[in-house]
Amino acid sequence: MPGLDSLTWHDVENGMRQLAIPMALMLAATLAIGLRLMPPSARRVARNVILFLVCFGLVVVSPTGVAALERGMAVFAAPDTGESVDAIVVLGRGRRLNPSRVATVAELWNAGRSPQIFASGASDAPLIVESLRAAGIPAEALGGEECSRTTEENAWFSRATLFPQGVRRILLVTDYPHLWRSQMTYESVGFSVITHPSPLRDTLSRKRRLSLMTRESLALIAYRLKGRLGDRTTFDTPAYVEKRLSKQQCLVGRAAGQA
């Protein structure tokens, strides 16, 4: 069995899919047997509770309920105060979700929020930078890194690249479910962070949205257990960061020119 550090989200999601039907059947069987064994007076109360839970579940999986849950996951994130920052940092989330981030970041840059944009994420960063350039943002304002594969790595590679430039105060752009964990991870390595949500695309299915929220909930717990959300401002940059930066040459745009 893989340890916590080696367990991937692909493993977790596959496990959840495999267990979903057996667990649902076990729960249904347990409830049915429990109702049969209860005295009539308690059975009526139990039925009402089950009915409430079913109705609550139907609301949760409705479009309105899913949207409310998404925003609820960012309720503790530092809101966008409208102030200027040293850099706008945008995190990749895959090719299909990048266009909304590009639109959000372009709007923020055009509003004069920062002179610099930094994209973070393996395979996503070059696409985001190129899309922003196509949207009319000057190349000298655009940089990024495609070294990182996780939120933890996003933060460390951003620090390794941006700290030497004097960047400390950032406006962090990602989707609602990812916002709070990303903020805390970046703050843990020394950034001062305010956040700005980028909406998930309208065509994303409810199933996919719920999967993202489940994944983020599990990731939040995992990051807390691994100590990734506490103060690490005095920690040295992990060795893998410098090694990957030197070997893979994974800086993009302005960042590559300043390496």
Helices and strands as residue ranges (DSSP letters): H 9-37, H 40-60, H 63-72, E 87-91, H 98-110, E 117-120, H 124-134, G 139-141, E 142-145, H 151-162, G 163-165, E 169-174, H 176-188, E 192-197, H 206-225, H 239-248, E 251-253, H 254-258
